[in-house]
């Protein structure tokens, strides 16, 4: 299934990864965000909600279902999938909204997809925030915020994403390590 095969519009893939990130699901499945996505032609939203099935299902109030139907927006979700299926969803999506997991970021960059990354601030060692901040600083991703999704989605429409080297994950790791090392130096000496 190629991009756009889900319907007449564009598609969004939302992923929280393997950890619980209910706040991301809750912040996305609200009328303002669905309306904003629709404004930019996104009519298919596929949500990998992980352990947040209750949060995902709670979003579908009668009013929310009615709004989605009026907009012609199809929203589907699932708990987990095989990594090959996740990679396929990333490849097919026009926009990815994700936790700041390195695997998801790598796949989005590999397939040159627009990606908004939101660090899961509830994690113990906030490596996701460091990764998101550094990748955003380098213009590979948009560093999203839970309370600013409508703005982040608008920015993603015209953002000039920097293309990542296609030479494979080894290069990704090298660049990533270099960028994090530089960020650490900046903290120590800045």
C-alpha positions in Angstrom: 0.0 0.0 0.0 1.6 3.3 -1.1 1.1 6.6 0.5 -2.5 7.8 -0.2 -3.9 4.3 -0.9 -5.9 4.5 2.3 -8.2 7.0 0.9 -8.2 10.3 -0.9 -6.0 12.1 1.6 -2.7 11.8 3.3 -1.9 9.5 6.2 -0.4 10.0 9.6 1.3 7.3 11.7 1.4 7.9 15.4 3.6 5.6 17.5 4.4 5.5 21.2 6.9 2.6 21.0 7.1 -0.1 23.6 6.8 2.1 26.7 3.6 3.6 28.0 3.1 7.1 26.6 -0.6 7.8 27.2 0.0 11.6 27.2 0.9 11.5 23.5 -2.2 9.5 22.5 -4.4 11.7 24.7 -2.9 14.9 23.2 -3.4 13.8 19.6 -6.9 12.4 19.7 -8.7 15.7 20.4 -10.9 17.7 18.0 -8.5 20.6 17.5 -5.7 18.2 16.3 -8.0 16.2 14.1 -9.4 19.4 12.5 -5.9 20.7 11.9 -4.8 17.4 10.3 -7.8 17.5 8.1 -7.1 21.1 7.1 -3.8 19.9 5.6 -5.4 16.9 3.9 -4.7 14.1 6.4 -7.7 11.8 6.4 -6.1 8.6 7.7 -4.6 8.3 11.2 -3.1 5.0 12.4 -2.2 5.0 16.1 0.2 2.5 17.7 -0.9 3.1 21.3 1.1 0.5 23.2 -0.1 0.0 26.7 -2.6 2.8 26.3 -5.6 1.0 24.9 -7.9 2.5 27.6 -6.7 6.0 26.8 -7.1 5.4 23.0 -10.6 4.0 23.4 -11.7 6.8 25.8 -11.0 9.4 23.1 -13.8 8.1 21.0 -16.7 9.9 22.6 -19.9 10.3 20.5 -18.9 13.9 19.7 -15.4 12.9 18.6 -16.7 10.0 16.4 -19.2 12.4 14.8 -16.5 15.0 14.1 -14.2 12.3 12.5 -17.1 11.1 10.4 -18.0 14.6 9.3 -14.4 15.3 8.3 -14.0 12.0 6.5 -11.2 11.0 8.8 -10.5 7.3 9.5 -8.8 6.6 12.8 -7.5 3.1 13.6 -5.3 1.8 16.3 -3.4 -1.2 17.6 -1.3 -2.1 20.6 1.9 -3.5 19.1 3.1 -4.9 15.8 6.1 -6.7 14.4 8.9 -4.3 13.6 8.5 -5.0 9.8 4.9 -3.8 10.0 5.9 -0.7 11.9 8.6 0.0 9.3 6.0 -0.4 6.6 3.6 2.0 8.3 6.4 4.6 8.6 7.3 4.1 4.9 3.7 4.6 3.8 2.9 7.6 6.1 3.0 11.2 4.9 3.6 12.4 8.5 4.9 10.5 11.5 4.2 11.7 15.1 6.3 9.7 17.5 7.9 9.3 20.8 11.6 10.1 20.4 12.8 6.6 20.0 15.9 6.2 17.9 14.5 3.3 15.8 11.4 5.2 14.7 13.5 8.3 13.9 16.0 6.2 11.9 13.2 4.6 9.9 11.5 8.0 9.2 14.8 9.5 8.1 15.6 6.4 6.0 12.3 6.9 4.1 12.6 10.7 4.1 9.3 11.2 6.0 8.3 14.3 7.9 8.5 13.5 11.6 7.4 15.2 14.7 9.1 13.7 17.8 7.9 14.2 21.3 10.1 13.0 24.1 8.4 10.9 26.8 9.3 13.1 29.8 8.2 10.3 32.2 11.2 8.1 31.4 13.9 7.9 34.0 17.0 9.0 32.0 15.7 11.5 29.6 17.6 10.2 26.6 14.6 10.9 24.4 14.7 14.6 25.2 18.4 14.8 24.4 17.9 12.9 21.1 14.9 15.0 20.1 16.6 18.2 20.9 19.7 17.4 19.0 18.0 16.0 16.0 15.7 19.0 15.9 18.7 21.4 16.2 20.2 19.6 13.2 16.8 20.0 11.2 16.2 16.3 10.9 13.0 16.3 12.9 10.5 18.7 14.5 10.7 18.5 18.3 7.0 18.5 19.2 5.3 19.4 22.4 2.2 17.8 23.7 0.3 21.1 24.1 1.3 22.5 20.7 0.4 19.8 18.2 -1.8 22.0 16.0 1.2 24.4 15.6 3.7 21.5 15.1 1.5 20.0 12.4 1.3 23.4 10.6 5.1 23.8 10.9 5.6 20.3 9.4 3.8 21.3 6.2 6.6 23.7 5.1 9.5 22.6 7.3 12.6 21.9 5.2 13.7 18.6 6.7 17.3 17.8 6.3 17.9 14.6 4.5 19.8 12.0 6.4 22.7 10.0 4.8 21.3 6.8 3.3 24.4 4.8 3.9 22.7 2.8 6.7 22.3 2.7 10.4 26.0 2.7 11.1 26.2 6.3 9.7 23.1 7.2 11.8 24.8 6.0 15.0 28.0 7.8 14.1 26.2 11.1 13.5 24.0 10.6 16.5 27.0 9.9 18.8 28.8 13.0 17.4 25.8 15.2 17.9 25.2 14.0 21.5 28.9 14.3 22.3 28.8 17.9 21.1 25.7 18.6 23.1 27.4 17.2 26.2 30.4 19.4 25.6 28.1 22.5 25.2 26.6 21.7 28.5 29.9 21.3 30.2 31.6 24.4 28.7 28.6 26.4 27.6 
